[in-house]
Amino acid sequence: MKINQQLDRRQYLQGIGVAVGLIKNRQTPTVHQATSEPPTSWTQFQRTTTNTGYVQTRQLLGDAIEVIWSEEAEIDRSPVTVDGVIYGSTSWGVKAVDAETGDNIWEFDGEFTGTPPPAVVDGSVYVGEYGGDKTTYSLVSLSTDDGTIEWEFEAQSRIRSPPTVANGTVYIGDTRTEGLGEGEIYGGVYAIDVDTGELEWHASDPREYSGSTIDSAIAVADGLLHTGLYALDPEDGSMEWAAEGTGRRIETAPTVNDGVVYGGTDEGLVALAAADGSEQWVSEPTGRIVSAPAVDGETAYFGTRDTDTVYAVSLEDGSVLWEFDVPNNIHYSPVVTETELYVSPLDGPLYALSKTNGDVLWTFDGAPQDGPIVIDSLICYPGRENFFVLSPTESRPDENNSSEEDSSGDNDTVEEPDVEASTEERTNIIKWLAGAGVVGGGGYLTYRSIISDDD
């Protein structure tokens, strides 16, 4: 099935008329530019060691979505990608495929029975296992060239957390609930040397309480390791601070931005100072959050498990900027770009929302197995039945509506400009208008969805 979304021609011409008016009056709009070149890699959970899920790219602007390729869902977790290759966790190990064609490059069958998302850094892929009833669980380092094992580390607990790689070390969470030393409580961290696979240190939460096992990705920022519940010294695992108050209830991977740690709780989002864990604010009540928020430097975006809603909240004080209801609960982390938010509820579909106001730009059918990632102009979407690589595209206005007129008033009639515009020129005008704030939620251009079978 192919999903197209096109601009109504009359609405398109309204936008052209506005653009002409701005040009005649020499009004120059301010167009928001990306702060860097489009990224060519997504190396670990939520892209970087800070777990922000933020991609600085505008290449994804489009009013339609097309499937570049798909395959039966062997890759069932959020993948990582570098140098045009996608590395994806499977129920039994890892596979590497060409990002543009989907051609298989290599497979590693570790006889695992469940794997979290992998990480890929400096020519090595790191992946752990959590399934089955075992006494030890493996974290392996694989060569990106052919998937051969470089080293294997045996942990005493299930490895549910995606590996975080920084400072020449792989960090994973400890999910043990028994068998620890005197005075130790579950919820710790392993630090493993990236070159040798040897244990550098292991730290457990020594407090009299424990909020949860560490089964989500650890964040590394500003010289500290952040689990959300507490922060550790990356050199030796000594505890720097432990969250108090609302922070004790954080149950998501932490997201770190500009000296602040953001985490989801059973009632909403909490912001803690990265330096000492002091509470900065708690958002307006939103409902239970079980996946890491995406943060773009001004706004945090997340979905809820019990209220079936996507929220955007201000990083200044946690106030809700906009909200959008979805058909069911959200378990997986969203991704945000310069213009859009990608998020999928438990039974689908995948939504592309305007990050400014939450308006729907397009949807793609299919229930997720994990959250999407974005690389260049591609969206990798691990669906429950198929793994998809998608690309936003631009479609021409619907020529069938070119003669339709709204007779409700003279101001509704827009004459077609005496100019022939190419698809590229039309697209540039639309993007220019969007940057000027002329179009968008409640503006001149709206979307009309057309769904057609793709034979």
The 8 nearest C-alpha neighbors of each residue, nearest first, counted from 0:
[[1, 452, 453, 451, 2, 450, 454, 66],
 [0, 2, 453, 451, 452, 65, 450, 3],
 [3, 1, 450, 64, 449, 451, 0, 63],
 [4, 2, 63, 449, 450, 448, 64, 5],
 [3, 5, 448, 63, 62, 447, 449, 446],
 [6, 4, 447, 396, 394, 446, 62, 7],
 [7, 5, 396, 446, 8, 447, 11, 445],
 [6, 8, 10, 9, 396, 11, 397, 5],
 [9, 7, 11, 396, 10, 401, 397, 6],
 [10, 8, 12, 11, 7, 13, 401, 413],
 [9, 11, 13, 7, 8, 12, 444, 443],
 [10, 12, 8, 14, 9, 13, 7, 6],
 [13, 11, 15, 9, 14, 10, 16, 8],
 [14, 12, 10, 16, 11, 15, 413, 9],
 [13, 15, 17, 11, 12, 16, 443, 18],
 [16, 14, 12, 18, 17, 13, 19, 11],
 [17, 15, 13, 19, 14, 18, 12, 20],
 [16, 18, 20, 14, 15, 19, 21, 13],
 [17, 19, 15, 21, 20, 16, 14, 22],
 [20, 18, 22, 16, 21, 17, 15, 23],
 [19, 21, 17, 23, 18, 22, 16, 24],
 [22, 20, 18, 24, 26, 19, 23, 25],
 [21, 23, 25, 19, 24, 20, 26, 18],
 [24, 22, 20, 25, 21, 19, 26, 18],
 [23, 25, 21, 22, 26, 20, 19, 27],
 [26, 24, 22, 23, 21, 27, 20, 28],
 [27, 25, 21, 24, 22, 28, 23, 20],
 [26, 28, 25, 29, 21, 22, 435, 24],
 [29, 27, 435, 30, 26, 434, 431, 432],
 [28, 30, 435, 434, 31, 27, 436, 431],
 [29, 31, 434, 435, 32, 28, 431, 433],
 [32, 30, 434, 29, 33, 337, 435, 34],
 [33, 31, 30, 34, 57, 337, 35, 56],
 [34, 32, 35, 55, 56, 57, 337, 31],
 [33, 35, 32, 55, 36, 56, 337, 31],
 [36, 34, 33, 37, 55, 56, 38, 32],
 [35, 37, 38, 56, 34, 33, 55, 39],
 [36, 38, 56, 375, 55, 35, 39, 58],
 [39, 37, 40, 375, 36, 374, 55, 54],
 [38, 40, 375, 374, 37, 81, 82, 41],
 [41, 39, 81, 80, 38, 42, 374, 82],
 [42, 40, 46, 80, 79, 43, 81, 374],
 [41, 43, 119, 79, 118, 46, 40, 80],
 [44, 42, 118, 46, 47, 79, 41, 45],
 [43, 45, 46, 50, 161, 47, 216, 116],
 [44, 46, 52, 50, 51, 47, 43, 334],
 [47, 45, 41, 43, 44, 42, 52, 50],
 [48, 46, 49, 50, 43, 45, 42, 44],
 [47, 49, 219, 218, 50, 163, 164, 220],
 [48, 50, 218, 255, 47, 51, 254, 219],
 [51, 49, 45, 254, 47, 48, 52, 218],
 [50, 52, 293, 294, 53, 254, 49, 45],
 [51, 53, 45, 293, 334, 50, 46, 335],
 [54, 52, 335, 51, 295, 336, 334, 294],
 [55, 53, 336, 56, 335, 52, 337, 38],
 [56, 54, 337, 336, 33, 37, 35, 53],
 [55, 57, 37, 58, 54, 337, 33, 336],
 [56, 58, 59, 337, 60, 33, 338, 55],
 [59, 57, 376, 56, 60, 375, 37, 61],
 [60, 58, 57, 376, 391, 61, 56, 390],
 [59, 61, 58, 57, 391, 62, 392, 338],
 [62, 60, 392, 393, 391, 63, 59, 64],
 [61, 63, 4, 393, 5, 392, 394, 360],
 [62, 64, 3, 4, 392, 391, 61, 393],
 [65, 63, 391, 390, 392, 2, 3, 389],
 [64, 66, 390, 389, 1, 67, 391, 2],
 [65, 67, 389, 68, 388, 390, 387, 64],
 [68, 66, 389, 388, 65, 390, 69, 99],
 [69, 67, 66, 388, 387, 101, 100, 70],
 [70, 68, 387, 386, 388, 385, 71, 67],
 [69, 71, 386, 385, 72, 387, 68, 101],
 [70, 72, 385, 73, 386, 384, 69, 74],
 [71, 73, 385, 386, 384, 74, 75, 70],
 [72, 74, 89, 75, 71, 90, 386, 70],
 [75, 73, 89, 87, 72, 88, 76, 386],
 [74, 76, 89, 381, 73, 368, 72, 88],
 [77, 75, 369, 116, 88, 74, 78, 381],
 [76, 78, 116, 369, 370, 371, 381, 372],
 [79, 77, 87, 86, 76, 116, 85, 88],
 [80, 78, 42, 41, 86, 85, 43, 118],
 [79, 81, 85, 41, 84, 40, 86, 42],
 [80, 82, 40, 83, 84, 41, 39, 42],
 [83, 81, 84, 40, 39, 80, 85, 98],
 [82, 84, 98, 81, 97, 80, 85, 99],
 [85, 83, 97, 98, 80, 81, 82, 96],
 [86, 84, 80, 96, 98, 95, 79, 97],
 [87, 85, 95, 79, 78, 94, 80, 84],
 [86, 88, 78, 74, 94, 93, 85, 89],
 [89, 87, 93, 74, 116, 76, 92, 114],
 [90, 88, 74, 92, 91, 73, 93, 75],
 [89, 91, 113, 112, 114, 92, 111, 88],
 [92, 90, 111, 110, 89, 112, 108, 109],
 [93, 91, 108, 89, 109, 107, 88, 111],
 [94, 92, 88, 107, 89, 87, 106, 86],
 [93, 95, 106, 87, 86, 105, 107, 96],
 [96, 94, 86, 105, 104, 85, 103, 106],
 [97, 95, 103, 104, 85, 102, 101, 84],
 [96, 98, 84, 101, 102, 100, 99, 85],
 [97, 99, 84, 83, 85, 101, 100, 96],
 [100, 98, 97, 101, 83, 67, 68, 388],
 [99, 101, 102, 97, 98, 68, 67, 96],
 [102, 100, 97, 96, 98, 99, 103, 68],
 [103, 101, 97, 100, 96, 104, 98, 99],
 [102, 104, 96, 105, 95, 101, 97, 94],
 [105, 103, 96, 95, 102, 97, 106, 94],
 [106, 104, 95, 94, 103, 145, 146, 107],
 [105, 107, 94, 93, 95, 108, 146, 104],
 [108, 106, 93, 92, 146, 109, 94, 105],
 [107, 109, 92, 110, 91, 106, 93, 111],
 [108, 110, 92, 111, 91, 107, 93, 112],
 [111, 109, 91, 108, 112, 92, 90, 107],
 [110, 112, 91, 109, 113, 92, 128, 90],
 [111, 113, 130, 90, 91, 131, 110, 129],
 [112, 114, 90, 130, 129, 128, 111, 91],
 [113, 115, 128, 127, 129, 90, 88, 89],
 [114, 116, 161, 159, 160, 117, 127, 76],
 [115, 117, 161, 76, 77, 88, 78, 114],
 [118, 116, 126, 125, 161, 88, 115, 162],
 [117, 119, 43, 125, 42, 124, 162, 79],
 [120, 118, 124, 42, 123, 125, 43, 79],
 [119, 121, 123, 122, 42, 118, 124, 164],
 [122, 120, 123, 119, 124, 143, 142, 42],
 [121, 123, 143, 120, 142, 119, 124, 144],
 [124, 122, 142, 143, 141, 120, 119, 121],
 [123, 125, 119, 141, 140, 118, 143, 142],
 [126, 124, 140, 118, 117, 139, 119, 141],
 [125, 127, 117, 139, 138, 124, 118, 162],
 [126, 128, 138, 158, 137, 114, 139, 115],
 [129, 127, 114, 158, 113, 137, 136, 111],
 [128, 130, 157, 158, 113, 159, 114, 136],
 [131, 129, 112, 113, 128, 111, 132, 157],
 [132, 130, 112, 133, 129, 113, 111, 128],
 [131, 133, 130, 134, 135, 129, 157, 136],
 [134, 132, 135, 131, 136, 130, 157, 156],
 [133, 135, 155, 136, 132, 156, 154, 157],
 [136, 134, 155, 133, 154, 153, 156, 137],
 [137, 135, 154, 153, 157, 128, 156, 155],
 [138, 136, 153, 152, 127, 128, 139, 154],
 [137, 139, 127, 152, 126, 151, 153, 128],
 [140, 138, 151, 126, 125, 150, 137, 152],
 [139, 141, 125, 149, 150, 124, 148, 123],
 [142, 140, 148, 124, 146, 147, 149, 123],
 [141, 143, 123, 146, 144, 147, 145, 122],
 [142, 144, 122, 123, 146, 145, 124, 141],
 [145, 143, 142, 146, 122, 147, 105, 123],
 [144, 146, 147, 143, 142, 105, 104, 106],
 [147, 145, 142, 141, 143, 107, 144, 105],
 [146, 148, 141, 142, 145, 149, 107, 144],
 [147, 149, 141, 150, 140, 146, 142, 139],
 [150, 148, 140, 141, 147, 142, 151, 139],
 [151, 149, 140, 148, 196, 139, 195, 152],
 [152, 150, 139, 138, 196, 140, 137, 153],
 [151, 153, 138, 137, 196, 139, 154, 150],
 [154, 152, 137, 136, 135, 138, 151, 155],
 [153, 155, 136, 156, 135, 137, 152, 138],
 [156, 154, 135, 136, 134, 153, 157, 175],
 [157, 155, 175, 154, 174, 173, 158, 136],
 [156, 158, 129, 136, 159, 174, 128, 155],
 [159, 157, 129, 128, 127, 160, 156, 172],
 [158, 160, 214, 129, 115, 157, 161, 215],
 [159, 161, 215, 214, 216, 172, 158, 171],
 [160, 162, 216, 116, 115, 117, 44, 215],
 [163, 161, 171, 170, 118, 160, 169, 164],
 [164, 162, 170, 169, 217, 48, 161, 216],
 [165, 163, 169, 168, 170, 162, 167, 166],
 [164, 166, 167, 168, 163, 169, 219, 48],
 [165, 167, 168, 164, 233, 169, 193, 234],
 [168, 166, 165, 193, 192, 164, 169, 194],
 [167, 169, 192, 193, 166, 165, 191, 164],
 [168, 170, 164, 191, 163, 190, 193, 162],
 [171, 169, 190, 163, 189, 162, 164, 168],
 [172, 170, 162, 189, 188, 160, 169, 163],
 [171, 173, 188, 213, 214, 160, 187, 189],
 [172, 174, 187, 188, 213, 186, 175, 156],
 [173, 175, 212, 156, 213, 186, 157, 214],
 [176, 174, 156, 185, 177, 173, 186, 212],
 [175, 177, 185, 174, 178, 184, 212, 179],
 [178, 176, 179, 175, 185, 184, 180, 174],
 [177, 179, 180, 176, 175, 181, 185, 183],
 [180, 178, 177, 183, 181, 184, 185, 175],
 [181, 179, 183, 182, 178, 184, 177, 203],
 [180, 182, 183, 179, 184, 178, 205, 177],
 [181, 183, 180, 205, 184, 206, 179, 207],
 [184, 182, 205, 181, 180, 179, 203, 204],
 [183, 185, 204, 205, 203, 186, 182, 209],
 [186, 184, 176, 175, 212, 187, 203, 204],
 [185, 187, 212, 213, 173, 204, 174, 203],
 [188, 186, 203, 173, 202, 204, 172, 185],
 [187, 189, 172, 173, 202, 201, 171, 203],
 [188, 190, 201, 171, 170, 200, 172, 191],
 [189, 191, 170, 200, 199, 169, 198, 201],
 [192, 190, 198, 169, 199, 168, 197, 196],
 [191, 193, 168, 196, 197, 194, 195, 169],
 [194, 192, 168, 167, 196, 195, 169, 191],
 [195, 193, 192, 196, 167, 150, 197, 168],
 [194, 196, 197, 192, 193, 150, 191, 149],
 [197, 195, 192, 191, 150, 193, 152, 194],
 [198, 196, 195, 192, 191, 199, 152, 193],
 [197, 199, 191, 200, 190, 192, 196, 189],
 [200, 198, 191, 190, 197, 192, 201, 235],
 [201, 199, 190, 198, 189, 235, 202, 236],
 [200, 202, 189, 188, 190, 236, 203, 199],
 [203, 201, 187, 188, 236, 200, 189, 204],
 [204, 202, 187, 186, 205, 183, 185, 184],
 [203, 205, 184, 187, 206, 186, 183, 185],
 [206, 204, 183, 184, 203, 182, 207, 208],
 [207, 205, 208, 204, 184, 209, 183, 182],
 [206, 208, 205, 209, 184, 182, 183, 204],
 [209, 207, 206, 210, 184, 205, 204, 247],
 [208, 210, 211, 184, 186, 185, 206, 207],
 [209, 211, 248, 247, 208, 228, 212, 249],
 [212, 210, 209, 186, 213, 250, 185, 214],
 [211, 213, 186, 174, 214, 185, 173, 210],
 [214, 212, 172, 186, 173, 174, 215, 187],
 [213, 215, 160, 159, 172, 212, 174, 216],
 [216, 214, 160, 252, 213, 161, 217, 251],
 [217, 215, 160, 161, 252, 218, 163, 162],
 [216, 218, 226, 225, 163, 215, 252, 219],
 [219, 217, 49, 225, 48, 224, 50, 253],
 [218, 220, 224, 48, 49, 223, 225, 217],
 [221, 219, 222, 223, 49, 218, 224, 255],
 [222, 220, 223, 219, 258, 273, 274, 224],
 [221, 223, 220, 219, 224, 233, 232, 231],
 [224, 222, 232, 220, 221, 231, 219, 233],
 [225, 223, 219, 231, 230, 218, 233, 232],
 [226, 224, 230, 218, 227, 217, 229, 219],
 [225, 227, 217, 228, 229, 253, 230, 218],
 [228, 226, 253, 225, 229, 249, 262, 252],
 [227, 229, 242, 226, 247, 241, 249, 246],
 [228, 230, 241, 227, 242, 240, 226, 225],
 [231, 229, 225, 224, 239, 240, 238, 223],
 [232, 230, 238, 224, 239, 236, 237, 223],
 [231, 233, 236, 237, 223, 234, 235, 238],
 [234, 232, 236, 235, 224, 223, 231, 222],
 [235, 233, 232, 236, 237, 200, 231, 199],
 [234, 236, 237, 233, 232, 200, 199, 231],
 [237, 235, 232, 231, 202, 233, 234, 238],
 [236, 238, 232, 231, 235, 239, 202, 233],
 [237, 239, 231, 240, 230, 236, 232, 229],
 [240, 238, 231, 230, 232, 237, 241, 275],
 [241, 239, 230, 229, 238, 275, 276, 242],
 [240, 242, 229, 228, 243, 276, 230, 239],
 [243, 241, 246, 228, 247, 276, 229, 240],
 [242, 244, 247, 246, 245, 241, 277, 276],
 [245, 243, 246, 247, 242, 278, 248, 277],
 [244, 246, 247, 248, 243, 269, 249, 264],
 [245, 247, 242, 248, 243, 244, 249, 228],
 [248, 246, 243, 245, 242, 249, 244, 210],
 [247, 249, 246, 264, 245, 210, 250, 265],
 [250, 248, 264, 263, 246, 262, 247, 251],
 [251, 249, 264, 263, 289, 248, 211, 252],
 [252, 250, 290, 291, 289, 263, 262, 249],
 [251, 253, 215, 291, 216, 217, 227, 254],
 [254, 252, 227, 262, 261, 226, 251, 260],
 [253, 255, 50, 261, 51, 260, 49, 291],
 [256, 254, 260, 49, 259, 261, 253, 51],
 [255, 257, 259, 258, 260, 254, 296, 49],
 [258, 256, 259, 255, 296, 260, 273, 221],
 [257, 259, 273, 256, 272, 255, 260, 274],
 [258, 260, 272, 273, 256, 255, 271, 257],
 [261, 259, 255, 271, 273, 270, 254, 272],
 [262, 260, 270, 254, 253, 269, 255, 271],
 [263, 261, 253, 269, 249, 268, 251, 227],
 [262, 264, 268, 288, 249, 251, 267, 250],
 [265, 263, 249, 267, 266, 248, 288, 250],
 [264, 266, 287, 288, 267, 286, 263, 248],
 [267, 265, 286, 287, 264, 284, 285, 268],
 [268, 266, 285, 284, 264, 286, 282, 263],
 [267, 269, 263, 282, 262, 281, 264, 270],
 [268, 270, 281, 262, 261, 280, 282, 263],
 [269, 271, 261, 279, 280, 260, 278, 281],
 [272, 270, 278, 260, 276, 279, 277, 259],
 [271, 273, 259, 276, 277, 274, 275, 260],
 [274, 272, 259, 258, 260, 276, 275, 271],
 [273, 275, 272, 276, 258, 259, 277, 240],
 [274, 276, 277, 273, 272, 240, 239, 271],
 [277, 275, 272, 271, 242, 273, 240, 274],
 [276, 278, 272, 271, 275, 279, 242, 243],
 [277, 279, 271, 280, 270, 276, 272, 246],
 [280, 278, 270, 271, 277, 272, 281, 269],
 [279, 281, 270, 278, 269, 316, 282, 317],
 [282, 280, 269, 268, 317, 270, 283, 267],
 [283, 281, 317, 268, 267, 318, 284, 269],
 [282, 284, 318, 285, 317, 281, 319, 267],
 [285, 283, 267, 266, 286, 282, 268, 281],
 [286, 284, 267, 266, 283, 287, 303, 306],
 [285, 287, 266, 267, 303, 306, 284, 305],
 [286, 288, 265, 266, 303, 304, 264, 305],
 [289, 287, 303, 263, 264, 290, 304, 265],
 [288, 290, 251, 330, 250, 263, 287, 304],
 [291, 289, 332, 251, 331, 330, 288, 292],
 [290, 292, 252, 251, 332, 253, 254, 262],
 [293, 291, 301, 300, 299, 332, 294, 290],
 [292, 294, 52, 51, 300, 299, 334, 333],
 [293, 295, 299, 51, 298, 296, 53, 300],
 [294, 296, 53, 297, 298, 293, 299, 335],
 [297, 295, 294, 298, 256, 257, 314, 299],
 [298, 296, 314, 295, 313, 299, 294, 315],
 [297, 299, 313, 314, 312, 294, 295, 296],
 [298, 300, 294, 312, 311, 293, 292, 314],
 [301, 299, 311, 293, 292, 310, 294, 298],
 [302, 300, 292, 310, 309, 333, 293, 299],
 [301, 303, 309, 329, 308, 310, 288, 304],
 [304, 302, 288, 287, 329, 307, 308, 305],
 [303, 305, 328, 329, 287, 307, 288, 306],
 [304, 306, 307, 303, 287, 286, 328, 288],
 [305, 307, 308, 303, 286, 304, 328, 285],
 [308, 306, 328, 327, 303, 325, 305, 304],
 [307, 309, 324, 323, 306, 302, 303, 325],
 [310, 308, 302, 323, 322, 301, 324, 303],
 [311, 309, 322, 301, 300, 321, 302, 312],
 [310, 312, 300, 321, 320, 299, 319, 298],
 [313, 311, 319, 320, 317, 318, 299, 298],
 [312, 314, 298, 317, 315, 318, 316, 297],
 [315, 313, 298, 297, 317, 316, 299, 312],
 [316, 314, 313, 317, 297, 318, 298, 280],
 [315, 317, 318, 314, 313, 280, 282, 281],
 [318, 316, 282, 313, 312, 314, 315, 281],
 [317, 319, 312, 313, 316, 282, 283, 320],
 [318, 320, 312, 321, 311, 317, 313, 283],
 [321, 319, 312, 311, 318, 313, 322, 310],
 [322, 320, 311, 319, 310, 356, 357, 323],
 [323, 321, 310, 309, 311, 308, 357, 324],
 [322, 324, 309, 308, 357, 325, 310, 321],
 [325, 323, 308, 307, 309, 322, 326, 306],
 [324, 326, 307, 308, 327, 323, 344, 309],
 [327, 325, 307, 324, 344, 328, 347, 346],
 [328, 326, 307, 325, 344, 345, 329, 346],
 [327, 329, 304, 307, 344, 345, 303, 305],
 [330, 328, 344, 304, 302, 303, 345, 331],
 [329, 331, 290, 289, 345, 304, 328, 332],
 [332, 330, 370, 290, 369, 329, 333, 343],
 [331, 333, 290, 291, 370, 292, 334, 330],
 [334, 332, 342, 341, 293, 301, 370, 331],
 [335, 333, 52, 341, 340, 293, 53, 372],
 [334, 336, 340, 53, 339, 54, 52, 341],
 [337, 335, 54, 339, 338, 55, 53, 56],
 [336, 338, 55, 56, 57, 339, 33, 335],
 [339, 337, 336, 354, 353, 57, 340, 355],
 [340, 338, 353, 354, 336, 352, 335, 351],
 [339, 341, 335, 352, 354, 351, 334, 353],
 [342, 340, 351, 334, 333, 350, 335, 352],
 [343, 341, 333, 350, 349, 340, 334, 344],
 [342, 344, 349, 347, 348, 350, 345, 367],
 [345, 343, 329, 347, 328, 346, 327, 348],
 [344, 346, 329, 347, 328, 327, 366, 367],
 [347, 345, 366, 344, 348, 367, 327, 365],
 [348, 346, 366, 344, 365, 343, 349, 345],
 [347, 349, 364, 365, 363, 343, 366, 350],
 [350, 348, 343, 363, 362, 347, 342, 364],
 [351, 349, 362, 342, 341, 343, 352, 348],
 [350, 352, 341, 361, 360, 340, 359, 362],
 [353, 351, 359, 340, 357, 358, 360, 339],
 [352, 354, 339, 357, 358, 355, 356, 340],
 [353, 355, 339, 340, 357, 356, 352, 338],
 [356, 354, 353, 357, 338, 339, 358, 440],
 [355, 357, 358, 354, 353, 321, 440, 320],
 [358, 356, 353, 352, 354, 323, 355, 359],
 [357, 359, 353, 352, 356, 440, 360, 354],
 [360, 358, 352, 361, 351, 357, 353, 350],
 [361, 359, 352, 351, 358, 353, 62, 446],
 [360, 362, 351, 359, 350, 63, 4, 363],
 [363, 361, 350, 349, 351, 348, 364, 360],
 [364, 362, 349, 348, 365, 350, 2, 361],
 [365, 363, 348, 347, 349, 362, 366, 2],
 [364, 366, 347, 348, 382, 367, 363, 349],
 [365, 367, 347, 346, 383, 382, 348, 345],
 [368, 366, 382, 383, 369, 381, 347, 345],
 [367, 369, 383, 382, 381, 75, 76, 366],
 [370, 368, 76, 367, 77, 331, 381, 371],
 [369, 371, 331, 332, 77, 333, 372, 367],
 [372, 370, 380, 379, 77, 381, 378, 369],
 [371, 373, 379, 378, 334, 77, 374, 370],
 [374, 372, 378, 377, 379, 375, 371, 54],
 [373, 375, 377, 376, 39, 38, 40, 378],
 [374, 376, 377, 37, 38, 39, 373, 58],
 [377, 375, 59, 58, 374, 390, 378, 391],
 [378, 376, 390, 374, 375, 389, 373, 379],
 [377, 379, 373, 389, 388, 372, 390, 380],
 [380, 378, 388, 372, 371, 387, 373, 389],
 [379, 381, 371, 387, 382, 386, 378, 388],
 [382, 380, 386, 368, 75, 369, 367, 76],
 [383, 381, 367, 385, 368, 386, 384, 366],
 [382, 384, 368, 367, 366, 385, 72, 381],
 [383, 385, 72, 382, 71, 386, 366, 365],
 [386, 384, 72, 71, 382, 70, 383, 387],
 [385, 387, 381, 72, 382, 70, 69, 380],
 [388, 386, 69, 380, 379, 389, 68, 385],
 [387, 389, 379, 68, 67, 378, 66, 69],
 [390, 388, 66, 378, 67, 377, 65, 387],
 [389, 391, 377, 65, 64, 376, 378, 392],
 [392, 390, 64, 61, 63, 59, 65, 60],
 [391, 393, 61, 63, 64, 390, 62, 394],
 [392, 394, 61, 62, 63, 395, 391, 426],
 [393, 395, 5, 63, 62, 396, 392, 4],
 [394, 396, 397, 5, 393, 422, 6, 398],
 [397, 395, 8, 6, 5, 398, 7, 394],
 [396, 398, 399, 400, 8, 7, 395, 5],
 [397, 399, 401, 400, 396, 8, 395, 402],
 [400, 398, 397, 401, 402, 403, 8, 396],
 [399, 401, 398, 403, 402, 397, 8, 7],
 [400, 402, 398, 8, 399, 403, 9, 397],
 [403, 401, 400, 404, 399, 9, 398, 8],
 [402, 404, 400, 401, 405, 9, 399, 8],
 [405, 403, 406, 402, 412, 9, 411, 401],
 [404, 406, 407, 411, 412, 403, 408, 409],
 [407, 405, 408, 404, 411, 409, 412, 410],
 [406, 408, 405, 411, 409, 410, 404, 412],
 [409, 407, 410, 406, 411, 405, 412, 404],
 [410, 408, 411, 412, 407, 406, 405, 413],
 [409, 411, 408, 412, 413, 407, 405, 406],
 [410, 412, 409, 408, 405, 413, 407, 406],
 [413, 411, 410, 409, 404, 414, 405, 408],
 [414, 412, 13, 411, 415, 12, 9, 16],
 [413, 415, 416, 412, 12, 16, 13, 417],
 [414, 416, 12, 417, 413, 418, 16, 15],
 [417, 415, 418, 414, 16, 15, 12, 419],
 [416, 418, 415, 419, 414, 420, 15, 16],
 [419, 417, 416, 420, 415, 421, 15, 424],
 [418, 420, 421, 417, 416, 424, 425, 415],
 [421, 419, 424, 425, 418, 422, 423, 416],
 [422, 420, 424, 423, 425, 419, 426, 395],
 [421, 423, 425, 424, 426, 420, 395, 394],
 [422, 424, 426, 421, 425, 427, 420, 428],
 [425, 423, 421, 427, 426, 422, 420, 428],
 [426, 424, 422, 428, 423, 427, 420, 421],
 [425, 427, 423, 429, 424, 428, 422, 430],
 [426, 428, 424, 430, 429, 425, 431, 423],
 [429, 427, 431, 425, 426, 430, 432, 424],
 [428, 430, 426, 432, 431, 427, 433, 425],
 [429, 431, 433, 427, 432, 428, 426, 434],
 [432, 430, 428, 434, 429, 433, 427, 435],
 [431, 433, 435, 429, 437, 434, 430, 438],
 [434, 432, 438, 430, 436, 435, 431, 437],
 [433, 435, 30, 431, 436, 432, 31, 430],
 [436, 434, 28, 432, 433, 437, 29, 30],
 [435, 437, 433, 434, 438, 432, 439, 28],
 [438, 436, 432, 435, 433, 442, 439, 443],
 [439, 437, 442, 433, 443, 436, 432, 444],
 [438, 440, 442, 441, 433, 444, 437, 436],
 [439, 441, 442, 358, 356, 438, 445, 353],
 [440, 442, 439, 443, 438, 445, 444, 358],
 [443, 441, 438, 439, 440, 444, 437, 445],
 [444, 442, 438, 14, 10, 13, 445, 441],
 [445, 443, 10, 442, 438, 11, 14, 439],
 [444, 446, 6, 443, 447, 10, 442, 7],
 [447, 445, 6, 5, 4, 448, 444, 360],
 [446, 448, 5, 4, 6, 449, 445, 7],
 [449, 447, 4, 3, 446, 5, 450, 2],
 [448, 450, 3, 4, 2, 451, 447, 5],
 [451, 449, 2, 3, 1, 448, 452, 0],
 [450, 452, 1, 453, 2, 449, 0, 3],
 [453, 451, 0, 1, 454, 450, 2, 449],
 [452, 454, 0, 1, 451, 2, 450, 66],
 [453, 452, 0, 1, 451, 450, 66, 2]]
